[in-house]
């Protein structure tokens, strides 16, 4: 039995259903091999009785005919002999009907009743004889054709009977057919019919059970396989889900999907926490490094400016390019230092009530000349009635300008930039910034907010990291959707 539970679900179902169907199968075989044999014994005993009566009847009729002589009408002699023998015999065997059919005259003679023990009026007697002849016609034909005794089960309009027929020969020819018949007990007949019906019902139930089990197990297996495939997909990516399905397995699939969403959220929170901790540590380190770099760079810049003035006074040739290079590198380092200091500061922002439409509109106006120069058409749509929220105007300007500058740089050949504000919920307002540029590879999307990660030759890799930190300080969220060659969409949301 323990081995059963190590089998597959389909095998378990088939074994269990087969065990359940074993009971009707046993009943079926019991009926075939035991009850059927019991009935055969009863029919055999009844057949022996009727066969003996028929042989006795035929023998006595033949004796009477021999004693009566051949000078009289043969048919009349046979009828008289049948009457003399059958009347006392029918009285001795209640429930046995004795009959004789005369071949030459095509007449039938009857003594005895198989279930109604009473005399009948002449008209009813004629109808009874006609009915009995019709019921025995098949047996009579068989005996006349074959010339040997037979036993058969006959059927009346409301009953079954067993009859034994035998021929009477005169001069090697069949002159008559005699038979004895007795009613088969109704309970026996009904029991036989009922068992036949039950047998067919059991067979149908067995077949239906096996087919139904096969269909059910196939459906369950298909859903289990679907769940297993879904689990393998979820194992690779928590954002995947198992398709909905009916029944208990559907509830299991829904529970797995819910668990997967929880794990995805947990993983996302863990990554955000890890990134926040790393950014906080990096921010403090960046601020310290920036402070250390700023002072020497100021001294280098001042010294370079003094040297440049002396060179110009003394008119030393070919030195302007060198001093321009020094100045541009100092400016670059000053810019990096400013970004590092900004990245290291995460507190102390002045907060006020802001209008998201107004802030985005100001940023669009700021970048309009650059967008025009780059051949980019800015399409700004705003939803009226958006609620106000709390934030720092300058920092949010920095976020939107940073993302829009990235979008412009992603379309070096020009194009269209779509900016839209909307309020998806009562407690949430959002901005989408969509470009139709080069896009970002799927595997690179999680890294774009990492400090110092950049896909641009002249980028510092701090812009999006700083923007994300500013959005987090505002208790907001930033998401990205991108497809290489089709563009990128940033979705930035803030709580109201």
C-alpha positions in Angstrom: 0.0 0.0 0.0 2.8 2.6 0.7 3.9 2.0 -2.9 0.6 3.4 -4.1 1.4 6.8 -2.8 4.7 6.8 -4.7 2.8 6.5 -8.0 1.6 9.4 -10.1 -1.8 11.0 -9.5 -3.3 9.4 -12.6 -2.1 5.9 -11.5 -3.4 6.5 -8.0 -6.9 7.5 -9.3 -7.1 4.5 -11.7 -6.1 2.1 -8.9 -8.6 3.6 -6.4 -11.5 3.6 -8.9 -10.6 0.1 -10.0 -10.7 -1.0 -6.4 -14.1 0.6 -6.0 -15.4 -1.0 -9.1 -14.1 -4.4 -8.0 -17.2 -4.9 -5.8 -19.7 -4.8 -8.7 -17.3 -6.9 -10.7 -17.3 -9.5 -8.0 -21.1 -9.4 -7.8 -21.3 -9.8 -11.6 -19.0 -12.8 -11.5 -20.9 -14.3 -8.6 -24.1 -13.9 -10.6 -22.6 -15.6 -13.6 -20.8 -18.5 -11.9 -23.1 -19.2 -8.9 -26.7 -17.9 -9.3 -26.7 -18.8 -13.0 -25.7 -22.4 -12.1 -28.4 -22.5 -9.4 -30.9 -21.5 -12.0 -29.5 -24.1 -14.4 -30.0 -26.8 -11.7 -33.6 -25.7 -11.2 -34.3 -25.7 -15.0 -32.6 -29.1 -15.3 -34.8 -30.6 -12.6 -37.9 -29.2 -14.2 -36.7 -30.4 -17.6 -36.2 -34.0 -16.2 -39.7 -33.9 -14.8 -41.4 -32.7 -18.0 -39.2 -35.0 -20.2 -40.3 -38.0 -18.1 -44.0 -36.9 -18.4 -43.7 -36.4 -22.1 -42.0 -39.8 -22.7 -44.6 -41.5 -20.5 -47.4 -39.7 -22.4 -46.0 -40.7 -25.8 -45.4 -44.3 -24.7 -48.9 -44.8 -23.3 -50.5 -43.2 -26.4 -48.5 -45.6 -28.7 -49.6 -48.5 -26.5 -53.3 -47.4 -26.7 -53.0 -47.1 -30.4 -51.6 -50.6 -30.8 -54.4 -52.0 -28.6 -57.1 -50.1 -30.5 -56.1 -51.7 -33.8 -55.5 -50.3 -37.3 -58.9 -50.8 -38.7 -60.2 -47.6 -37.2 -59.5 -44.0 -38.2 -55.9 -43.3 -37.1 -56.5 -39.7 -36.1 -59.6 -40.7 -34.1 -57.6 -43.4 -32.4 -54.8 -41.0 -31.5 -57.3 -38.4 -30.0 -59.0 -41.1 -28.0 -55.7 -42.5 -26.7 -54.5 -39.0 -25.8 -57.8 -38.3 -23.9 -57.6 -41.6 -22.0 -53.9 -41.0 -21.0 -53.7 -37.2 -20.6 -56.9 -36.6 -18.4 -55.7 -38.7 -15.4 -52.1 -37.6 -15.9 -53.0 -33.9 -15.8 -55.0 -34.5 -12.7 -51.9 -36.1 -11.1 -49.6 -33.3 -12.1 -51.2 -30.0 -11.1 -49.8 -27.1 -13.1 -48.6 -29.3 -16.0 -50.3 -28.8 -19.3 -50.4 -31.8 -21.7 -50.9 -31.2 -25.5 -50.9 -33.2 -28.7 -50.7 -31.9 -32.3 -51.9 -34.2 -35.1 -50.0 -33.6 -38.2 -52.6 -34.9 -40.8 -55.5 -32.9 -39.4 -53.4 -29.9 -38.2 -55.4 -30.0 -34.9 -54.3 -29.5 -31.3 -55.7 -31.2 -28.2 -55.1 -29.9 -24.7 -55.6 -31.1 -21.1 -54.5 -29.3 -18.0 -53.7 -25.7 -17.0 -50.4 -24.2 -16.1 -51.8 -21.4 -13.8 -55.6 -21.1 -14.2 -57.3 -24.3 -12.9 -60.8 -23.9 -14.2 -63.1 -24.8 -17.0 -63.7 -22.3 -19.8 -66.7 -21.6 -22.0 -66.4 -23.0 -25.6 -65.5 -19.6 -27.2 -62.8 -19.0 -24.6 -61.6 -22.6 -25.0 -61.1 -22.1 -28.8 -59.2 -18.8 -28.2 -57.0 -20.6 -25.6 -56.2 -23.5 -28.0 -55.3 -21.0 -30.8 -53.0 -19.1 -28.4 -51.3 -22.2 -27.1 -50.8 -23.4 -30.7 -49.1 -20.1 -31.6 -46.9 -20.3 -28.5 -45.8 -23.9 -29.3 -45.6 -23.4 -33.1 -41.8 -23.1 -33.1 -41.3 -26.2 -31.0 -43.8 -28.2 -33.1 -42.0 -27.2 -36.4 -38.6 -28.1 -34.9 -39.8 -31.6 -33.8 -41.6 -32.3 -37.2 -38.5 -31.2 -39.1 -35.9 -33.0 -37.0 -37.8 -35.9 -35.7 -36.2 -35.8 -32.3 -37.4 -34.6 -28.9 -36.5 -31.1 -27.9 -36.8 -28.9 -24.8 -37.4 -25.1 -25.0 -38.4 -22.1 -23.0 -41.6 -20.5 -24.2 -43.3 -17.2 -23.4 -46.9 -16.5 -23.0 -48.4 -13.0 -23.0 -47.6 -12.6 -19.3 -45.5 -15.6 -18.3 -42.6 -18.0 -19.1 -42.9 -21.8 -19.4 -40.7 -24.8 -20.1 -41.9 -27.4 -22.5 -40.6 -30.8 -23.6 -41.8 -32.1 -27.0 -41.5 -35.6 -28.5 -42.7 -37.1 -31.8 -45.1 -40.1 -32.2 -44.2 -42.2 -35.2 -46.6 -44.4 -37.2 -45.1 -46.4 -40.0 -41.8 -44.5 -39.7 -43.6 -41.2 -40.2 -44.4 -38.5 -37.6 -48.1 -38.7 -37.0 -48.3 -36.4 -34.0 -46.3 -34.3 -31.6 -47.0 -34.5 -27.8 -45.6 -32.3 -25.2 -45.8 -31.4 -21.5 -45.2 -27.8 -20.3 -45.1 -26.2 -16.9 -44.9 -22.6 -15.8 -41.6 -21.2 -14.7 -42.1 -19.5 -11.4 -42.6 -15.8 -12.0 -40.1 -14.8 -9.4 -37.5 -16.9 -11.2 -38.3 -15.3 -14.5 -38.3 -11.8 -13.0 -35.1 -12.5 -11.1 -33.5 -13.7 -14.3 -34.6 -10.6 -16.2 -33.6 -8.3 -13.3 -30.2 -9.9 -13.2 -29.7 -9.4 -16.9 -30.6 -5.8 -16.5 -28.4 -5.4 -13.5 -25.6 -7.1 -15.3 -25.8 -4.6 -18.2 -26.1 -1.7 -15.7 -23.0 -2.9 -13.9 -21.1 -3.2 -17.1 -22.1 0.2 -18.2 -21.2 1.7 -14.8 -17.8 0.0 -14.9 -17.1 1.3 -18.4 -18.5 4.8 -17.5 -16.4 4.8 -14.3 -13.2 3.9 -16.1 -13.8 6.4 -18.9 -14.9 9.1 -16.4 -11.8 8.4 -14.3 -9.6 8.6 -17.4 -11.2 11.9 -18.4 -11.0 13.4 -14.9 -7.4 12.3 -14.3 -6.5 13.8 -17.7 -8.1 17.1 -16.8 -6.5 17.1 -13.3 -3.1 16.1 -14.8 -3.4 18.9 -17.4 -4.1 21.4 -14.6 -1.3 20.0 -12.4 1.1 20.2 -15.3 0.0 23.8 -15.9 0.7 24.6 -12.2 4.1 22.9 -12.4 5.0 24.9 -15.6 3.8 28.0 -13.9 5.9 27.3 -10.8 9.0 26.8 -13.0 8.3 30.2 -14.6 7.7 31.8 -11.2 10.9 30.3 -9.9 12.7 32.3 -12.7 10.6 35.4 -12.4 8.3 36.3 -9.6 6.3 38.6 -11.8 5.0 35.5 -13.7 1.7 33.9 -12.7 -0.3 30.7 -13.2 -3.4 31.2 -15.4 -6.7 31.0 -13.6 -8.5 27.6 -13.5 -11.7 26.2 -11.9 -12.1 24.0 -8.8 -9.7 23.3 -5.9 -6.7 23.5 -8.2 -7.8 26.9 -9.2 -7.7 28.0 -5.5 -4.2 26.4 -5.2 -3.1 28.3 -8.3 -4.5 31.6 -6.9 -2.7 31.0 -3.6 0.5 30.3 -5.5 0.1 33.5 -7.5 -0.6 35.5 -4.3 2.5 34.0 -2.7 4.6 34.8 -5.8 3.4 38.4 -5.7 4.3 38.6 -2.0 7.8 37.2 -2.8 8.2 39.6 -5.7 7.3 42.5 -3.4 9.6 41.2 -0.7 12.4 40.8 -3.2 11.8 44.3 -4.5 11.8 45.7 -0.9 15.0 43.9 -0.1 16.6 45.2 -3.3 15.4 48.7 -2.5 16.6 48.4 1.1 20.0 47.1 -0.1 20.2 49.9 -2.7 19.2 52.5 -0.1 21.8 51.3 2.3 24.5 51.2 -0.4 23.5 54.7 -1.6 23.5 56.1 1.9 27.0 54.7 2.5 28.2 55.8 -0.9 26.6 59.2 -0.3 28.5 59.8 2.9 31.7 58.6 1.2 31.1 60.8 -1.8 30.5 63.8 0.3 33.7 63.3 2.2 35.7 62.8 -1.0 34.0 65.8 -2.6 35.0 68.0 0.4 38.6 66.7 0.1 38.7 67.3 -3.7 37.1 70.7 -3.7 39.7 72.6 -1.8 42.8 71.4 -3.8 40.8 71.9 -7.1 40.1 75.5 -6.1 43.8 76.1 -5.4 44.7 74.5 -8.8 42.2 76.6 -10.5 43.4 79.9 -8.9 47.0 79.0 -9.7 46.2 78.1 -13.3 44.4 81.5 -13.7 47.5 83.4 -12.3 49.8 81.5 -14.6 47.6 82.2 -17.5 47.7 86.0 -16.8 51.5 85.9 -16.6 51.7 84.0 -19.8 49.5 86.5 -21.6 51.6 89.4 -20.2 54.8 87.9 -21.4 53.2 86.9 -24.6 54.4 83.3 -24.5 53.0 81.6 -27.7 51.0 78.3 -28.0 49.9 78.2 -24.3 46.2 79.1 -24.7 45.2 75.6 -25.7 46.9 74.1 -22.7 45.3 76.5 -20.3 41.9 75.9 -21.9 42.3 72.2 -21.4 43.2 72.7 -17.7 40.2 75.0 -17.3 37.8 72.5 -18.9 39.0 69.6 -16.8 38.7 71.8 -13.6 35.1 72.6 -14.6 34.4 69.0 -15.2 35.8 68.1 -11.8 33.8 70.9 -10.1 30.7 69.5 -11.7 31.4 66.0 -10.5 32.2 67.4 -7.0 28.9 69.3 -7.0 27.0 66.1 -8.0 28.8 64.1 -5.3 28.0 66.6 -2.6 24.4 66.7 -3.8 24.3 62.9 -3.8 25.6 62.9 -0.2 22.9 65.3 1.0 19.6 63.6 1.7 18.0 65.8 4.3 17.3 69.4 4.9 15.0 70.0 1.9 12.5 72.8 2.3 9.0 71.4 1.7 6.0 73.3 0.4 2.6 72.6 -1.2 3.2 72.2 -4.9 1.1 71.9 -8.1 2.5 69.1 -10.3 1.1 70.6 -13.5 2.9 73.9 -12.7 6.2 72.3 -12.0 6.2 70.1 -15.1 5.1 73.1 -17.2 8.1 75.2 -15.9 10.5 72.3 -16.7 9.1 72.1 -20.2 9.7 75.8 -20.7 13.3 75.4 -19.5 14.2 72.7 -21.9 12.1 74.0 -24.9 15.1 75.8 -26.6 17.3 72.6 -26.2 14.5 70.4 -27.6 14.0 72.7 -30.5 17.7 72.7 -31.2 17.8 68.9 -31.1 14.9 68.6 -33.5 12.5 67.2 -30.9 8.8 68.1 -30.6 7.5 68.2 -27.0 3.9 67.1 -26.5 2.7 68.0 -23.0 -0.7 66.9 -21.8 -2.0 67.8 -18.4 -5.0 66.5 -16.5 -6.9 69.4 -14.9 -7.9 69.3 -11.2 -4.9 67.3 -10.0 -4.5 67.6 -6.3 -1.5 69.5 -4.7 1.2 67.5 -2.9 4.1 68.3 -0.6 7.7 68.6 -2.0 10.7 70.6 -2.8 10.4 72.6 -6.0 14.1 72.8 -6.9 14.8 69.2 -6.3 11.8 68.1 -8.4 13.0 70.5 -11.1 16.3 68.6 -10.9 14.5 65.2 -11.3 12.4 66.1 -14.3 15.2 68.0 -16.1 17.5 65.1 -15.6 15.1 62.5 -17.0 14.0 64.8 -19.9 17.7 65.5 -20.8 18.3 61.7 -20.9 15.2 61.3 -23.2 16.5 64.1 -25.5 20.0 62.4 -25.6 18.3 59.1 -26.5 16.9 60.6 -29.7 20.1 62.1 -31.4 18.3 62.3 -34.7 15.3 64.1 -33.3 11.8 62.9 -32.7 8.9 63.3 -30.3 8.8 63.6 -26.5 5.5 62.9 -24.8 4.9 64.2 -21.2 1.6 63.6 -19.4 0.3 64.3 -15.9 -2.6 62.4 -14.5 -4.2 61.2 -11.2 -4.9 57.5 -11.3 -6.2 57.4 -7.7 -7.6 59.8 -5.1 -4.3 59.5 -3.1 -1.8 59.4 -6.0 -0.6 61.7 -8.8 1.8 60.7 -11.6 3.9 62.0 -14.5 4.9 59.9 -17.6 7.9 60.9 -19.7 8.2 58.9 -22.9 10.7 59.1 -25.7 10.9 57.1 -28.9 14.7 56.7 -28.9 17.2 53.9 -28.7 15.6 52.2 -25.7 17.3 50.1 -23.0 18.1 46.4 -23.0 15.9 44.4 -20.6 18.8 43.1 -18.6 20.2 46.6 -18.1 17.0 48.2 -16.7 17.6 47.1 -13.1 21.1 48.8 -13.2 20.2 52.2 -14.5 19.6 53.6 -11.0 22.9 52.3 -9.7 25.5 55.0 -8.9 28.1 55.5 -11.6 26.3 53.2 -14.1 25.9 55.0 -17.4 25.4 54.2 -21.1 26.6 57.6 -22.3 30.2 58.4 -23.1 30.3 61.7 -21.1 27.9 60.8 -18.3 28.8 60.5 -14.6 26.2 57.8 -13.8 24.8 59.8 -10.9 21.9 61.6 -12.4 19.3 58.8 -12.2 20.6 57.6 -8.8 20.2 61.2 -7.4 16.8 61.5 -9.0 15.7 58.2 -7.5 16.9 59.3 -4.0 15.0 62.6 -4.4 11.8 60.7 -5.4 12.2 58.4 -2.4 12.6 61.3 0.0 9.2 62.6 -1.4 7.8 59.1 -0.6 7.2 58.6 -4.3 8.1 55.9 -6.8 9.8 55.7 -10.2 9.3 52.9 -12.7 10.7 52.3 -16.2 9.4 50.6 -19.3 11.7 50.2 -22.3 12.1 48.3 -25.5 15.3 48.5 -27.6 14.6 50.5 -30.7 11.2 51.7 -29.6 11.9 54.0 -26.8 11.6 54.4 -23.0 8.9 55.5 -20.6 9.5 56.8 -17.1 6.5 56.7 -14.7 7.0 58.9 -11.6 4.3 59.0 -8.9 3.9 60.9 -5.6 1.4 60.5 -2.8 -1.2 63.3 -2.3 
